[in-house]
Amino acid sequence: MCRFWGIISEVKTSTAPLKGERMKRILMVDDDEDLRIRCLNELSKEGYHVYPVSSGLEALKFIDQEPSVDLIILDLKMTPMDGIEVLEELRRKNVTVPVIIYSGHAGYKNNFETWLADAFVVKQSDLSELKDKIKELLSSKETDLIV
């Protein structure tokens, strides 16, 4: 199990949800510990509740136990189960949560297997593109619920 579960509640957020509104919940799946910590810290400051996990198997287990996440950020290159396998399994289970593939391998962006995801963001030192894509997908999800 991921050793960061305990620090999730300790991270202070600078953008609290409006009264009566719950924090959006993001599952962050990446085998890079430093990146998980960085995303946890930065996205928490944006007002998101982030659940960092280190493998695809852990992500699938988490979704089975806690299916109410609002968005999944998914790395591609992981073992023993890569991100494409995780994505296929999520869709097979009819998990309709938006998924952002977040990978350092830009060449996969045109791979048809990644088209099951709602977005593909190439990893960069600056997380602004990822943050923008999260806001876009979460706001379009809310719009879909209103219509």
VENNOR-V247076 format. One record per pair of residues at least 12 apart in sequence whose ideal C-beta (glycine too) atoms are under 10 Angstrom apart, sorted by the first residue. I is the first residue (numbers start at 1). GAP is how many residues later the second one is. Records with the same first field share a line. If there is no record, write none. Layout:
# VENNOR-V247076
I = GAP, GAP
This chain:
# VENNOR-V247076
1 = 52, 53, 57, 60, 61
2 = 26, 31, 34, 49, 50, 51, 52, 53, 56, 60
3 = 30, 49, 51
4 = 24, 29, 32, 33, 36, 46, 47, 48, 49, 50
5 = 46, 47, 48
7 = 30, 33, 34, 37, 45
8 = 32, 36, 41, 42, 43, 44
9 = 40
10 = 34
11 = 29, 30, 31, 32, 33, 34, 38, 39
12 = 29, 32, 33
13 = 30, 31, 32, 33, 34, 35, 36
14 = 30, 31, 32, 33
15 = 29, 30, 31, 32, 33
16 = 31
17 = 30, 31, 32
18 = 29
21 = 26
22 = 27, 46, 48
23 = 21, 24, 25, 26, 27, 47
24 = 19, 22, 23, 24, 25, 26, 45, 46, 47, 110, 111, 114, 117, 118
25 = 23, 24, 25, 26, 41, 43, 44, 45, 46, 47, 72
26 = 13, 14, 17, 18, 20, 22, 23, 24, 25, 26, 43, 44, 45, 46, 47, 71, 74, 108, 112
27 = 23, 24, 25, 26, 31, 32, 35, 36, 39, 42, 43, 44, 45, 46, 47, 70, 72
28 = 12, 15, 20, 22, 23, 24, 25, 26, 31, 43, 44, 45, 46, 47, 72, 74
29 = 22, 23, 24, 25, 26, 27, 28, 29, 30, 31, 33, 34, 43, 44, 45, 46, 49, 54, 57, 70, 73
30 = 22, 23, 24, 25, 29, 43, 44, 45, 46, 47, 48, 53, 72, 73, 93
31 = 22, 23, 24, 25, 27, 44, 46, 47, 48, 52
32 = 22, 43, 45, 46, 72, 91
33 = 19, 21
35 = 17, 38, 40, 67, 69, 88, 92
36 = 14, 15, 16, 17, 18, 37, 39
37 = 15
38 = 14, 87, 89
39 = 13, 34, 63, 88, 91, 92
40 = 12
41 = 86
42 = 85, 86, 88, 89
43 = 28, 30, 84, 87, 88, 91
45 = 86
46 = 81, 85, 88, 89
48 = 22, 23, 83, 86, 87, 90
49 = 20, 21
50 = 19, 23
51 = 15, 18, 21
52 = 21
53 = 19
54 = 21, 24
55 = 20, 23, 24, 25, 26, 31
56 = 18, 19, 20, 22, 23, 24, 25, 26, 27, 28, 29, 30, 31, 33, 34
57 = 21, 22, 23, 24, 28, 29, 32
58 = 20, 23, 28
59 = 13, 15, 16, 19, 22, 24, 27, 30, 31
60 = 21, 25, 26, 29, 30, 33, 35
63 = 23, 26, 27, 30, 32, 34
64 = 29, 31
67 = 26, 28, 30
68 = 29
69 = 26, 28, 29
70 = 27, 28, 64, 67, 68, 71, 72
71 = 26, 27, 28, 29, 47, 48, 62, 63, 66, 67, 70
72 = 14, 15, 18, 23, 25, 26, 27, 28, 29, 30, 45, 46
73 = 25, 26, 27, 28, 29, 46, 48, 57, 60, 61
74 = 12, 13, 16, 25, 26, 27, 28, 29, 40, 43
75 = 26, 27, 28, 29, 30, 48
76 = 25, 26, 27, 28, 29, 32, 35, 37, 38, 41, 44
77 = 26, 27, 28, 31
82 = 31
83 = 16, 18, 19, 20, 22, 25, 30, 31, 34
84 = 17, 24, 27, 29, 30, 32, 33
85 = 28
86 = 13, 15
87 = 12, 14, 26, 27, 28, 29, 30
88 = 25, 28
90 = 26, 27
91 = 25, 26
96 = 22, 45
97 = 21, 40, 44
98 = 19, 20, 21, 35, 36, 38, 39, 40, 42, 43
99 = 15, 17, 18, 19, 20, 21, 38
100 = 17, 18, 19, 20, 21, 30, 33, 34, 36, 37
101 = 12, 13, 14, 15, 16, 17, 18, 19, 20, 21
102 = 15, 17, 18, 19, 20, 21, 22, 25, 27, 28, 31
103 = 17, 18, 19, 20
104 = 18, 19, 20
105 = 17, 18
106 = 14, 16, 17
107 = 15
108 = 12, 14
109 = 12, 13
118 = 15, 18, 19, 22, 23
119 = 14, 15, 17, 18
120 = 13
121 = 12, 13
